[in-house]
Amino acid sequence: MFLKITSTGTGSRRVVRLEGELDVTTANSLSTELAGLITSTTPPRIVLDLSALAFCDSTGLGVLITAAHECHIAGGWLRLDNVHPAVERLLTITGMTELTGRD
């Protein structure tokens, strides 16, 4: 299992592209990356490009929810973009489609 994280952007708006699988073995890497972005940008505005994220388990979903909450507390936001169909299904089942900006 692997997760490639690529971050681009300047100022308070960042785009983070995820490629691979977000699960119990890779979630900590993303959590660390997002925590760094959230604390280093004011207000944090983070777009996660999930077009190449083929799998996400409950641990990965927890990282996304926590990061969205932390961004909100810091006066910013986190949005999911280009969501892979497999991940979209997880968001729909768990009622977390608000992370995509769609209800």
C-alpha positions, 0 to 999 in steps of 0.5 A: 500500500502506498500514498503519494502526497503532492502539495502545490500552491502559495499563500493560504490556498493549497492543493494537495493531490493524493495518489494511491490508498488512504488507509490505516498504514498511510493515514499518518503521513497525510495527517502529518502533512495536513497538520503542517499546512493547517498551522503554517497557513492563515487561514488554511484553505486546502483543496484535496485532489482525490482523482488518483485516490483509489481507496479510502478506509475509515481511518483515512476518512477520520483524517479527512474529517479531522483536518476539515474540522481543524481548518474550520477552527482556524477560520479556513476550509478543506474541500475534496475535489475530483473525488474518485468514484470509490471514495465518493461512495464512502462519502455518500454512505457515511453522509460526509458529502459536505466535504466535497462542497455538494450535499 
